[in-house]
Amino acid sequence: MINQKVLKNIVEKNNIIPPEKLEELKKKKTTLQDFLISEKIVSENLLYELLSNELSVPFINLKSLTIRKDILYLIPEKFALYYEVIAFEKAGVTVKIATSNPNNLEMTSFLKKKLGYRNTIEVFLTNPSHLKDALKQYHRGLKAEFKEITEHGEEKHGSLTELAEDLPIIRIVDTLLEYAIFENASDIHIEPEEHRVIVRYRIDGILKRVMEFPKTVHPGLTARIKILSNLKLDEHRLPQDGRFKVASDKYKVSFRVSVLPSFDGEKIVLRLLNEKAQALKLEQLGMQPKALEILERNIKKPHGMILVTGPTGSGKTTTLYTVLNILNTPEVNISTVEDPIEYRMAGITQSQVNSKIGFTFATGLRSLLRQDPNIIMVGEIRDNETAQIAVHAAMTGHLVLSTLHTNDAITTIPRFSEMEIPSFLISTTTNIIIAQRLVRKICPNCIESYNLDKEAIKNLEKQINVPNLLKRLEKAGAISERQQTLSSILFYQG
C-alpha cells in the first residue's frame, strides 16, 4: 500500500484529480489508492511508475518476465511471500530485487542477512499485480516437488488415520490447497482412475489439469481431506459433505468438500470460498447501461422480490451480495439464509442451513420473518414451501432477494407455477428477474485486435441474424454507423 502523503503529492503534482475530489474522498471509507484504481482514473501500472519517479527508485515491469530458478530461489519462497519481494536478476555481486514496498526496513534487513554482505542489493519498484504473478513462478516447480515427495516417500501401509498423518501426504495436500488459493481457483477436482489420480483446478471457469499422482497416493490423500473436513474415514459407500478453513496473514479461505464414491475410488471436489473477498460495485458487474439502470431503480423499492437466475457458477450469489452491500445501511435490518455463507458481511445477520438437523431454507426463512427484517436474502428457492414463504414475505412489506436455477429470466414464471404459486401473486410480488452468465475478460496486457476472415464470417452468418446483431451493437455504442459489415469490425482477443 502506497503511503497516503506520498500518494497525495503524486496526485497533486500530476493533476490526476481536482482538489475538490480529494475533499470529497475524505468522507468515503476507501483509500485514495483504491479510489484511483477502482474508478479507473489511473492504471495500477501507471500509478507505480509515478511513485517510482517520486521515490527515485527504478521501476521494473515483471509482466511475462521468466526468472531463472537459481536466481528466484536466492530468496526462499516463504520469505518472498511474507515480505512480498522477488529476486529477478543477478549480475556479478549485484542482486536485483523487486517489491511494491521499497521502504520496508525489516525486509531490507532480512535480505542483507540472507544474501550475505558480499552481495549488493539493488531495489526496484513494481506494481502489486505483476509481483503477485511473478511470485507464481515458485509454484511452477510444483510437479518437481510432488515428484520428490512421491519418489522419496515409501509406499505406506496401515490404518487410514496413519496414512492421513503421513508427512508426505500432509505436504501434498497442503501444497495442493495453497497452490489453488494462489492461482485463484474456484474448485479443486481430485479424480481417481484405474492406475492414477488426476488433479484439476477450475480457473476462470475452465478446468485445467495441474497434477497426476500414482494410484497408491489416493487412500492417504482421501483420508487426509476427510480428517480436515471431519468426515467418516471408514465410509466409502455413501457420499459425504464437509467443510474446513485455511487461514494466514494473506488469506482466509473456506473449503466446501464433496466426496462421491465412484468405480475407481472416491472422487473429491473442493469449492474455495474466499472470506476476505470484498463486495463489488454494481458498475463492476459488467451489465449494459440500460440493464444497470433497471436494476438500480428496482433495488430502491421497499418490498417485492429480486430474483437472479442462471446455471451453477454463473455469479448469482455475487450479484446478490453486491446488491446487499448497497442496501446495507444502519436504518435497515438485513438477514440471510444461505448454503453456504460465501462472504461475511458486517451489519448483516447471516445464517447457514443445516439439513441434518432440519434447518432448511424454508424453516430459516419462516424464523427470519419473526426477527423484524426489512430485507431478506434466501440463498436459493428450490421447493414449494420456500417459494410460498418468500412470496408471502414480499407481499407483507419485505424486500426478498433470492436465486433460482433456470437458464433464462422468463422460465422463472413457469418454475414458480410448478411450485404452486398463483400467477397473480407472481406478477404483484416480482420486481425484477435477472438472468446472467459469466464472460471471461480479455487480459488488458496481452490484448490484440483482429478481423474475421471470410470463412469465419460465413459460419457466423449461418448461426445468427447478422443485420440484427449489427443494429444492436450500433445502438449500444459498440460500433459506428460506418461499420455495417462484419469484415469492417475489429474483434479482440488476449
Sequence and secondary structure as in RCSB ss.txt:
>XXXX:A:sequence
MINQKVLKNIVEKNNIIPPEKLEELKKKKTTLQDFLISEKIVSENLLYELLSNELSVPFINLKSLTIRKDILYLI
PEKFALYYEVIAFEKAGVTVKIATSNPNNLEMTSFLKKKLGYRNTIEVFLTNPSHLKDALKQYHRGLKAEFKEIT
EHGEEKHGSLTELAEDLPIIRIVDTLLEYAIFENASDIHIEPEEHRVIVRYRIDGILKRVMEFPKTVHPGLTARI
KILSNLKLDEHRLPQDGRFKVASDKYKVSFRVSVLPSFDGEKIVLRLLNEKAQALKLEQLGMQPKALEILERNIK
KPHGMILVTGPTGSGKTTTLYTVLNILNTPEVNISTVEDPIEYRMAGITQSQVNSKIGFTFATGLRSLLRQDPNI
IMVGEIRDNETAQIAVHAAMTGHLVLSTLHTNDAITTIPRFSEMEIPSFLISTTTNIIIAQRLVRKICPNCIESY
NLDKEAIKNLEKQINVPNLLKRLEKAGAISERQQTLSSILFYQG
>XXXX:A:secstr
   HHHHHHHHHHTT S HHHHHHHTTSSS HHHHHHHTTSS HHHHHHHHHHHHT  B   TT    HHHHTTS
 HHHHHHHTEEEEEEETTEEEEEES TT HHHHHHHHHHH TTSEEEEEE  HHHHHHHHGGGGGGHHHHHHHHH
HHS    S HHHHHT HHHHHHHHHHHHHHHHTT SEEEEEE SSEEEEEEEETTEEEEEEEEEGGGHHHHHHHH
HHHTT  TT  SS EEEEEEEE SS EEEEEEEEEEETTEEEEEEEEEETT     GGGGT  HHHHHHHHHHTT
SSSEEEEEE STTSSHHHHHHHHHHHH  TTS EEEEESS  S  TT EEEE BGGGTB HHHHHHHHTTS  SE
EEES   SHHHHHHHHHHHHTT EEEEEE  SSSTTHHHHHHHTT  HHHHHHHEEEEEE        TTS EEE
   HHHHHHHHHHS HHHHHHHHHHTTSS TT  SGGGS EEE 
